[in-house]
């Protein structure tokens, strides 16, 4: 069973999955993240906010396959030609930002089926809910079959609500809670950005996909080093 199939199987079984943003264009890093003792379920290759180009994606996806690690690419745009170009690089699935309406999510699913008419069901599709417009149209998003995870983008959601990215303010926290509650009530999988120390709290709120950055792992590891703080 390849990385994508294992990832989808865990979701079907109601288990939690950990997705880490590699943050750097490095095939060696991706291969390392696939070590079993690290317990990473998928690596995100970020073409939206990261510096990766198409060649980087192809090489890093090849490294992921060496260890059976699921590889997901966050798109820089949800346009069909972008989906097709990146999905044909040997990846297991996509994370799709910048959607405000459920009909756009249906178009993403249709595009994946166009690219892979025989095995589209084996591909992972993660949709980001990251704007007040997407929140308003959440029921339409949740009605789309073929989406594996609904990932809350808390920073962008906060910005769209006028709070400059602060997702700890009560208004944004209530919006996040509403999205998580309704996603779980619909029998769907919810995802969320986690930080060191708050993953279990998000699990208690219904999150089953935890997304974090390799940079955060480095900070946690650095703080645990015996010489931390010495200058």
C-alpha positions in Angstrom: 0.0 0.0 0.0 1.5 3.3 -1.0 1.6 6.5 1.0 -1.6 8.0 -0.4 -3.6 4.8 0.1 -2.3 4.5 3.7 -3.3 8.1 4.4 -6.8 7.6 3.1 -7.2 4.3 5.0 -6.4 6.0 8.3 -9.0 8.7 7.5 -11.6 6.0 6.7 -10.8 4.3 10.0 -11.4 7.5 12.0 -7.8 7.9 13.0 -5.7 11.0 13.2 -3.1 12.0 10.6 -0.1 14.3 10.8 0.9 16.5 7.9 4.2 18.4 8.0 5.2 21.3 5.7 8.7 20.6 4.7 9.3 24.4 4.3 12.5 23.9 2.2 13.0 22.6 -1.4 15.0 19.5 -0.2 14.5 15.9 -1.3 16.8 14.7 1.4 14.6 16.3 4.1 11.5 14.6 2.6 13.2 11.3 2.7 14.2 11.8 6.3 10.6 12.8 7.2 9.5 9.4 6.0 11.4 7.5 8.7 8.8 5.4 10.7 9.9 6.7 14.1 8.9 10.2 13.1 5.3 9.1 12.7 4.6 11.6 9.9 1.7 10.6 7.6 2.1 13.1 4.8 4.5 15.8 3.7 3.2 19.0 2.3 5.1 20.6 -0.6 4.0 24.2 -0.5 3.9 26.0 -3.9 1.5 28.7 -2.5 3.7 30.3 0.1 7.0 28.3 -0.3 9.7 28.7 -2.9 9.2 25.3 -4.6 8.9 25.1 -8.4 7.5 22.2 -10.5 10.9 20.5 -10.7 11.3 20.6 -6.9 7.9 19.0 -6.5 8.8 16.2 -8.9 12.1 15.5 -7.2 10.7 15.7 -3.6 7.8 13.4 -4.6 10.2 10.9 -5.8 12.0 11.0 -2.5 8.7 10.5 -0.6 8.0 7.4 -2.6 11.2 5.9 -1.4 9.9 5.7 2.1 6.1 5.3 1.3 5.4 8.8 2.6 2.2 10.4 1.3 3.0 13.6 -0.6 0.5 16.4 -0.9 1.1 19.7 -2.8 -0.5 22.9 -1.8 -1.4 24.7 -5.0 -0.6 28.3 -5.8 -3.9 28.6 -7.6 -7.0 26.3 -7.9 -7.2 26.7 -11.7 -7.6 23.4 -13.7 -4.3 23.8 -15.6 -2.4 24.2 -12.2 -4.1 21.1 -10.8 -3.3 19.0 -13.8 0.3 20.2 -14.1 1.2 19.4 -10.5 -0.9 16.2 -10.1 1.0 14.7 -13.0 4.3 15.1 -11.1 3.8 11.8 -9.2 2.1 13.2 -6.1 -0.6 11.6 -4.0 -2.9 14.6 -3.7 -3.5 18.3 -3.4 -4.3 20.9 -0.8 -6.4 23.6 -2.4 -6.5 27.2 -1.1 -8.3 30.3 -2.3 -11.8 28.9 -2.6 -14.8 30.9 -1.6 -17.7 28.8 -2.9 -18.7 25.2 -2.8 -19.1 25.1 -6.6 -15.4 25.7 -6.9 -14.7 22.6 -4.7 -16.8 20.6 -7.1 -14.8 21.9 -10.0 -11.6 20.7 -8.2 -13.0 17.2 -7.8 -14.1 17.2 -11.4 -10.6 18.2 -12.5 -8.9 15.5 -10.6 -11.3 13.0 -12.2 -10.4 14.4 -15.6 -6.7 13.9 -14.8 -7.1 10.4 -13.5 -10.3 8.9 -15.0 -9.5 5.4 -13.7 -8.0 6.0 -10.3 -9.2 9.4 -9.1 -10.6 7.8 -5.9 -7.0 7.0 -4.9 -6.0 10.7 -4.9 -6.2 12.8 -1.7 -8.1 16.1 -2.0 -7.9 18.6 0.9 -9.9 21.8 0.6 -9.1 24.8 2.7 -11.9 26.8 4.4 -10.1 30.1 4.9 -12.4 33.0 4.3 -15.6 34.4 5.7 -17.2 33.7 2.2 -16.2 30.0 2.4 -17.6 29.9 6.0 -20.9 31.3 4.7 -21.0 28.7 2.0 -19.8 25.8 4.2 -22.9 23.7 3.6 -22.2 23.7 -0.1 -18.6 22.7 0.5 -19.7 19.8 2.8 -22.1 18.5 0.2 -19.3 17.9 -2.4 -18.4 14.2 -2.6 -14.8 13.3 -3.1 -13.2 15.6 -0.6 -11.1 13.9 2.0 -10.4 16.8 4.4 -11.8 20.2 5.1 -8.8 22.2 6.4 -9.4 25.4 8.4 -7.0 28.1 7.4 -7.2 30.2 10.6 -4.8 33.0 9.7 -6.5 33.8 6.4 -9.9 33.4 7.9 -9.0 35.9 10.6 -7.7 38.4 7.9 -11.0 38.0 6.0 -12.9 38.9 9.1 -10.8 42.0 9.7 -8.6 40.7 12.6 -5.2 40.9 10.9 -4.5 37.2 11.2 -5.1 36.8 14.9 -7.2 33.7 15.2 -7.3 33.8 19.0 -9.9 36.6 19.2 -13.3 35.4 20.3 -15.1 36.1 17.0 -12.6 34.1 14.9 -12.5 31.3 17.5 -16.3 31.0 17.3 -16.1 30.9 13.5 -13.5 28.1 13.7 -15.5 26.2 16.2 -18.6 26.4 14.0 -16.7 25.1 11.0 -15.2 22.2 13.0 -18.6 21.3 14.5 -20.5 21.4 11.3 -17.8 19.5 9.4 -17.8 16.7 12.0 -21.6 16.7 12.2 -21.6 16.1 8.4 -19.4 13.1 8.8 -16.5 14.8 7.2 -12.8 15.1 8.3 -11.6 18.4 9.8 -8.0 19.7 9.7 -6.3 22.5 11.5 -2.9 24.2 11.9 -1.4 23.2 15.2 1.5 24.6 17.2 3.7 23.0 19.8 1.6 22.2 22.8 -1.9 22.6 21.4 -2.5 19.5 19.2 -4.4 17.6 21.8 -6.7 20.6 22.4 -7.5 20.7 18.7 -8.2 17.0 18.7 -10.7 17.5 21.5 -12.4 20.0 19.3 -12.8 17.5 16.5 -9.6 17.9 14.4 -8.3 14.7 12.8 -5.7 16.2 10.5 -3.0 18.2 12.3 -0.8 20.4 10.1 2.4 21.9 11.2 5.8 23.2 10.0 9.1 21.5 10.1 10.5 24.8 11.4 8.3 24.3 14.5 9.8 20.9 15.0 13.3 22.5 14.8 12.3 25.0 17.5 10.9 22.3 19.8 14.1 20.2 19.3 16.4 23.2 19.8 14.6 24.0 23.1 15.1 20.4 24.4 18.9 20.4 23.6 20.9 20.5 26.9 22.8 23.6 25.8 19.8 25.6 24.8 20.0 29.2 25.8 23.8 29.3 26.2 25.6 32.1 24.3 
